[in-house]
Amino acid sequence: MPSFFAALAAKNGEQAIARMATYKSLAGPVHLEIVTKPDIVNIHILGNSLGVELPRFTIMTEQLLLISLLRVGTGKLIKPISVGSKYPYGDQIDAVMGIRPQQLADNCIQFQVTDLQRAFISANNSMWAFLQPGLDQQKLAIEHNQSLLATVQALLLKKIPSGSFSIDEIATSLNLSKRTLQRHLSTLSTTFNDEVQIARRTLVVPLMKDQSLNLIEISYLLGYSDPESFSRAFKKWFHQSPSVYRQQSLGMFKN
């Protein structure tokens, strides 16, 4: 990964992790949030995608990647002082990380500041000068694409309940032709129908909380022509029928 090589070219772990956080979007929908305290640095691993939780494999891979970065950069057996995630860890990972990870409410990893301030034997300003322009260009392109998707989602969330959310109407709101919008979405490995489904799933939970609405009304507010289509989509999202979901969640909604 270019972002990993850029991090290895840093002067120390602090700068390396900051570079990883800056260019993390180039490698996937992951965001690193760095919280620095006097003696420790806490790195939170978050997802970028519309409330979707990062899977177990991704969290552990990111944590192992950060440990590997520091060990390769310094040539030392750097160990974190704390590792945790929302998922359980297997016993075999203890030996690799040098610490027993914990199942926590947060996906995070902590290092001592002194370890992050160790000089990197892989520091290379020439390599960084070569990589930085390309990384910055890719980052700007990704940010532009994310902005487009965010705008499409905002428009869909507003227009779906009104029933006026065809691709032609969304494209017009963006001052784009239908074909141009389709091309942009294809470049981002998505389609207009995929984005509609994402928006519908975002809208459905607050609508299900509104006990004044029945399921037929909710299906029409989400732009479905019949309740059966809504029920099929709902089962795909939540692996149960809308009626069962609502019945099980009624007590939680009231709370």
C-alpha positions, 0 to 999 in steps of 0.5 A, a space after each residue: 500500500 502506498 500509504 504504508 510505504 509513505 508511513 515507513 519513510 517517516 522520521 518516527 512512529 508519531 509521524 508515521 501514524 499521522 501519515 497513515 491516518 491522513 491517507 487511510 482512505 486510499 486503502 479502504 473505508 477505514 478512519 484512524 482517530 488519534 488521541 494523544 495524551 502525555 504518556 500514551 497515544 490511543 488510536 481508534 479504528 472507525 468505519 467511514 460508511 453510513 453507520 456500517 460496523 467494520 468487520 472483525 477481520 478488518 479491525 484486527 488487520 488494522 491493529 496488526 498493521 500498526 504494530 508491524 509498521 512500528 516494528 519494521 520502522 524502528 527495527 525494535 519489537 514494539 508492543 502496544 500497551 492495550 488492544 481492544 475491539 468489539 469482537 472476541 480475539 483468538 488465543 493465537 493472536 497474543 503471541 503476535 501482538 505481545 499482549 492479550 487483547 480485550 473485548 471492549 466497546 471500542 476498536 482501539 490500540 494504545 502505544 507509549 509515546 516514548 515508543 512512537 518517538 523512536 527514530 525510524 531506520 527506514 526514514 527516507 525524505 526522498 521517498 516521501 517527496 516522491 510519494 506525497 504528490 501522488 497520494 495527495 492527488 488520490 486523496 482529493 479524488 476520493 474526497 470528491 467522490 465521497 462528497 458526491 455520494 454524501 450529496 446523493 444520499 442527502 437528496 434521497 433522504 429528503 426526496 424518498 418520503 415525497 415519492 419524487 426520487 427518480 434518477 432523473 430528478 436526483 441528476 437534475 438536482 445535481 446539475 448532471 445528466 442521468 448518464 453522467 450520474 450513472 457513470 460517476 456512480 459506476 466509477 465508485 463501484 455503486 449504482 443508483 439503485 444501491 444508493 436508494 436501498 442504502 437511503 431506505 435502510 437509513 430511513 426505515 428505523 426512525 419510521 419504525 419507531 413512529 407507532 402512529 404509522 402502520 407497516 403499509 404506510 411505512 412501505 409507501 413512505 419508503 417509495 415501495 409500490 407494494 408492502 410485499 416488496 418492502 417486506 422482502 427488502 426489510 428481511 434482507 436488511 435485518 434478517 426478520 420480517 418488519 412485523 417481528 422486528 417491530 414487535 421485538 423492538 417496541 419496548 426498546 423504542 418506548 425506552 
